[in-house]
Amino acid sequence: MVLYTVVIRYAKSREEVGAVVESHRAYLDGFIENGMLLASGPLETGDGGILWVRANSRESLMEMIEGDPYSLSGVAEFSVLGFDVKKLAPGMVSTLSV
């Protein structure tokens, strides 16, 4: 199984990011509901965030990113790290349908 960690780094001021943050979070809600987005949240440093995503393909992940209000407004840059899951905590197995 391939999971993706998406690192978001803000490219604009906090004010510009703040103007889009609610629409970004609302956009992500749909991906939580359909099971594609497993977790998300801001970095401790306050200069970006992380998305933990289960996607059928890198292409579908890129479509998700391209539609994100952060991407559409240009307030953030996205880096994608895919990883092939080899070990998984027992409680996560049913969650991820391994």
Secondary structure, DSSP 8 states (H G I E B T S, - for coil): -EEEEEEEEE-S-HHHHHTTHHHHHHHHHHHHHTTSEEEEEE-TTSSEEEEEEE-S-HHHHHHHHHHSHHHHHTSEEEEEEEEE-----HHHHHHHT-
